[in-house]
Structure formats: structure tokens, C-alpha cells
Amino acid sequence: MLLFVLTCLLAVFPAISTKSPIFGPEEVNSVEGNSVSITCYYPPTSVNRHTRKYWCRQGARGGCITLISSEGYVSSKYAGRANLTNFPENGTFVVNIAQLSQDDSGRYKCGLGINSRGLSFDVSLEVSQGPGLLNDTKVYTVDLGRTVTINCPFKTENAQKRKSLYKQIGLYPVLVIDSSGYVNPNYTGRIRLDIQGTGQLLFSVVINQLRLSDAGQYLCQAGDDSNSNKKNADLQVLKPEPELVYEDLRGSVTFHCALGPEVANVAKFLCRQSSGENCDVVVNTLGKRAPAFEGRILLNPQDKDGSFSVVITGLRKEDAGRYLCGAHSDGQLQEGSPIQAWQLFVNEGHARLFLRGHPPIPSLSVLPESTIPRSPTVVKGVAGGSVAVLCPYNRKESKSIKYWCLWEGAQNGRCPLLVDSEGWVKAQYEGRLSLLEEPGNGTFTVILNQLTSRDAGFYWCLTNGDTLWRTTVEIKIIEGEPNLKVPGNVTAVLGETLKVPCHFPCKFSSYEKYWCKWNNTGCQALPSQDEGPSKAFVNCDENSRLVSLTLNLVTRADEGWYWCGVKQGHFYGETAAVYVAVEERKAAGSRDVSLAKADAAPDEKVLDSGFREIENKAIQDPRLFAEEKAVADTRDQADGSRASVDSGSSEEQGGSSRALVSTLVPLGLVLAVGAVAVGVARARHRKNVDRVSIRSYRTDISMSDFENSREFGANDNMGASSITQETSLGGKEEFVATTESTTETKEPKKAKRSSKEEAEMAYKDFLLQSSTVAAEAQDGPQEA
């Protein structure tokens, strides 16, 4: 039963399988008597390295007869002139065939395992008949697009006669060029005739930008009569044999093109052949680029010798095919352009097929997945938000330097570096870009936050190791709001406590939340609260959906960028950045970021995250927010009814700087005048003078006036005293005017007091009147 299942699987496999991973040249051309060397590629897995390799010839009925194999078999037709060599370290094997004849022309297969099982590649070998050349014929073999120089000797008697070059077309020779100045139209602009000095009996014909149509037999001639000197030449123009390139899906490839110094200043191009002889430009030095390669191709600057290279990343299965590089003023392939050729094969990879309880089928287990892991090619983010890009690299090169660069579409040869794994970050990206060598095991992460529309574009992941591991990702900026909400840049005070909140939505409830401090080498995670006391620690409150960073006893070293983010395991999600500045102490106590901007200008009330400050307060601490709101409401009411406030509402009167000024200034004047009055009164008392003169006011006040004014002032002071008891500072005023009770002023007059007593009573009444004046001065500005 098992054998039957295996037979069925093997029979239908070629029909259901995708493209074979075996790869070789599609066409091989040669001439009788020459030899060829054919290279076939295979995935270098442990199974493939030891599997049988073979070269077989296809028959008319679909079979394939083995001619030579890696197990030592050689057919009689190949005996003594063919061999097969395996190179397991490179994943290739080479078939060499010598002494070719036209009988060797046909269809062949190079493959692994058993013949006709699908793990093979079709090769067409064409052996043409050699030209029937005369004994004195000189053979010139030149590649397409190159230059050939045909030398033509002559004798002394023909030194002054006409020199010419003919091409044999059919039965008749056709003049190509002669010394009189004639040039055949088919060679215009690319041929010249040079006559050496008189001491040398030789002239040369130089043909540039050789075309396939230039191949053929030529005749050099000096003179036109029977004594003329003639020389035969055979020109063979060869198409460049394509170099085979075998790369993995999602990997990268580099084409190195060396065309020679003669075309150093000519426009260069890379094109891909489509149907027929058409070759569509992929990229050229004139700025043209195919849309299918946008963001994943670079044309490196050419060297002085005319060489250049083209790098393509993110290989796709449709990228497979024949590529030509060349030089022409138009920047595209033209007849006669010097070219190089490559045949690119993209290994798409296959899943291994297992039968339960049995080892994998040998013919099927050699189909590995591409070594380049899958990773997103497009990452989307919102303005103000962030993206996390996963970059693969060869896990065997874990110590290699990792890079991230920005592909510039305006110039085909630029991808300036933005960050590397050794701590270098481009200045414009400090605080918002980090390269983390996590999760490891063949991948690293690049995080970019504080996104703007200018961040949209293509980015490349690179290492200084295996050049095949180059990948491209496109960042797109879409509409929306960042999921993580943090305040804008904040200021901390030296020696105080700073608290920075990070708000996250419910969809991140299962994610790990963290704070870290950014630096050039990454973002150092801050310890969580349960790891013990620390200068910087994290408090997590899932109920209020906040992760708060607290810095105790802030120092200068705490200044810098801090990131709030989420992740799952070693895979990073969104992040948000806050810059913390540190300044000198201005006020004591703990400082909360949500309250830090209470005295900011109106246009600074809106945080960078888009939340208003008042909303941020309510989210962080509803109780504190409610208390502050109640105080603010009370203060507004107090400002509207200042004249009717009694002495028991000290908390409602405080806080007005204008009222403070209007109270203190008159009170200071009153106290100064009072001090003068006391001094004068005492002086008069010593002289027993019944009248007191207060010169500072230029007013004479009699003792009876004092008594009248005392009675009047005591009555008025009933309303004024309550106002002067407290100040707008919110507490008891140090300077309180003392007054007598109203009951005391209503008592009948006693016996005449001494002059000293009368002076003291006059001074007290004067202070009462002054207090009344001060109260009226205070009420005036408030009512206004």
C-alpha cells in the first residue's frame, strides 16, 4: 500500500509542483571542434549535497537517457571527452564536454536524484558548422558591442595605392571603407581606416560597437590591379554568454557591470529582456527607473574605468529572467551597444512532504523554503505615532554590524544611513529612532516614532556581512490618532519628584507596558516597581489605563528622551516619546507633569498628544482634579462679591494680588503718620499743652475734637474692622489695627483725664479713622 502511495505521489508531483529549484543555462552555443562547460545550480541543503547529479539527453518520446552522472557512469558517446564535477560547498555541479560535433546538438537536462522526477533544468545545446576558411585567413572573435581591429599588410610597390576593405556577401564582395574616404552606410560613425607611418607596410581597419550583422568574411586589399596585395579575415561576433545567478526569494542580487574605459563617459543602463529582442529598461544613469523596482533598486556610481553595479532587494518570483547591462547615449539598449548578460533564477522554495511514520521522500525533500524569512514589506503608521520594523539577517552572522538607511528615489545611487548597531544615529533622528538587536535569532528591530508625513518612503535593512540579506520596507503615513497618549515636552526641577503619565487604550491590556530612556545604543528599560526601590521606577495601574514614570530626586543626568511603549515578548509594538528637561529649583514639593503647565500661556495649554491639560488632569487623578476645580470656582465667586465678604471667609478672600497692593500701601502711610503723631503728642504732653499739632497733615485737632472723632470713629469702625482683620494672602495679617469695643464708646464721660491719657485716646481715634480710609481705598479698586 505504501509503495502504491509513493508511486502515485511521484507520478503526479511534476504536475502539481511549482518551479524546480534546479537552475542552469537555457541555451549553449558552440562550434564544431570546440568545447563547452555547463554549470547547474541546486539548493545547498544537506540532502542535495549528497544526492545523485546527472546529465541526460531528452528523447523524442519524453524519456531522458543518462550520459554522465556523479556516481561514475559515463556513456560510450561521452567516453574520453566528458566529465561531471560536483561542488557541494557552492551548490553547483559542472558538465564539461570536448570535441563537439553537430551530432551533439539537442535538448538536455541537468538534475538531481532520479531522471524525469521534476528536479531538473532543460538546456538547449546548439553546435554549428565551422566556417570553411582558407589557409591564410585570420580569425577575429569579438563580443557583441566591442571593438575589433583588422590588420592588413601590403608590399612596397603598393604603398601609394588605394587601400580598401571588402565584406563578402553571398557571391560578391561589398566595399566597406577605403582610403579615399568612402564609408558604407551600415558602418557610418563606427569605422575608420588607419595607415601606419611610411616605415611600416601595414594599414588597419577599426570597427566599433560591433553588431551581430557585422560577422562574416572580409578582404583587405592594397592596389586595384593584378599586383594588388590581399588578406582574408574572418570576424565572429559572439553574444555574451549569460552569467548564471541563483538567489532566494525575498533576498537580493548585485549585478557588476564592467564595459571598459572606452565607454566610461557614456550613459549606462540595466534592462530585462522580455519577448523577442526587446529589453525593457530597469534603471539607467539618466534617471529612468521601472515602477516595479521602486524603492528596492540602487545604481551605484560608476568608476573611472566605466564599471558600475546595480543592487536589487526584495526579490520576487517575477524578477527572474535575463538581464543585460550596457552603455549608450540614449540610456537603453541599441544595436551595437556593449553589453553583459545575466540569467537570474529566483528560488521560490517548497515545503517538504512527509508521510506519517516514514522519512521524507528523497525526491521531494530537496525542495527547501527560501532561506530569507518572510517579513512585512509595508508598515503603516499615523502622524505623531510610531512604527516598528523587523529586519532579517543571517543568523550565522549575529556579531555583524546592522544598518538602516533611507532610500532616496530622486537619485538612483543613494541610501544614506540613519542608524547602526554601534551607537551612531543621524542627528535629525535623535530621540525618535532606535535599532534594537532583538528579538535576535536572525532578526533585529528598528523603531521610529514622532512620525510625520516626511517619514513616508522606502527603507533598507543591511548588515556588513552577507550581502544577500538585504530587505526593503515601505513606511506609509495614514490618517488617524496615536494609540499611546503622553504629554508634550516637560520640565523637571532638580531635587524634586517628576511623574510622567502614559495613557493606553484597552486593546493593549494584554501587552507588556514599559518605560525606557533613549540613548544612541538603544532604549534602556526602566525597572518595574516590584524590583525594589530605584531612582527611576514604573507604576502600573491597569484600571485607570495609565503607566506612570516617576523620577525621585531629579538630577541633571535624568534629562533626555523617555519612551513609553508596548510589546509582546521580544516583539515591539507602538511607542511614544517625551523629552524631560531639568531646571534649577524654583518651588518646593512634588511636581506632576499633568500640573506642570498650569501657568503656561493659553496657546501652551494643548499638549503635543492632542489632549487638553484639563482632560489630562481628570484622567490622572479625579479627586485632585475635583478639589482644584472647587477652589477655582470659589475664587471666582469671591472676586465678584468682595464688598460683602465677612471676617470668617478667609479662604475665599485670598489670592488676589491687586487687593493686596491696594491694602498694604494705604496702611503703610497710615502707620507712618501715626508714628509721627505719637511723637508730637508726647512732646506736647511734657510741656502741658492742651492742643496737639500734627504738622505732617497741617491740621490742628483739639481734645474735644478727639473725643467727638473717637465717638464717630468707633461707630464707623464696626464695619471696617472685619475687613482689616485678614488679608488677601489667605491668612491673618501681621499688621492688625486694634480698636475699642462699641460698648466702651457709649459710657458717660468720666472725670477729666490727664494730658497723657487724652493724647493716647486721640491717637487711638486717629487710627480708627485711618482704618476707615484704608477700607474705602481697598473697596474702590475692587468695585471698579
ZIBELMO-V901189 format. One record per helix or strand of 2 or more residues. SS is the DSSP state (2 for helix, 1 for strand). FROM is the first residue (numbers start at 0). TO is the last residue. If there is no record, write none. Layout:
SS/FROM/TO ; SS/FROM/TO
This chain:
2/1/15 ; 1/26/30 ; 1/35/40 ; 2/45/49 ; 1/52/57 ; 1/63/68 ; 2/75/77 ; 1/81/86 ; 1/91/96 ; 2/101/103 ; 1/105/111 ; 1/119/127 ; 1/137/142 ; 1/147/152 ; 2/155/157 ; 1/162/168 ; 1/171/177 ; 2/184/186 ; 1/190/194 ; 1/201/206 ; 2/211/213 ; 1/215/221 ; 1/228/237 ; 1/242/247 ; 1/252/256 ; 2/260/262 ; 1/267/272 ; 1/278/283 ; 2/290/292 ; 1/296/299 ; 1/307/311 ; 2/316/318 ; 1/320/326 ; 1/338/346 ; 1/377/381 ; 1/385/391 ; 2/394/396 ; 1/401/406 ; 1/414/419 ; 2/426/428 ; 1/432/438 ; 1/442/448 ; 2/452/454 ; 1/456/462 ; 1/470/477 ; 1/484/485 ; 1/489/492 ; 1/497/502 ; 2/505/507 ; 1/511/518 ; 1/521/524 ; 2/528/530 ; 1/535/540 ; 1/545/550 ; 2/555/557 ; 1/559/567 ; 1/570/582 ; 1/590/591 ; 2/592/594 ; 2/601/603 ; 2/612/619 ; 2/621/639 ; 2/641/643 ; 2/649/652 ; 2/656/685 ; 1/691/693 ; 2/694/696 ; 1/698/700 ; 2/702/723 ; 2/741/744 ; 2/754/782
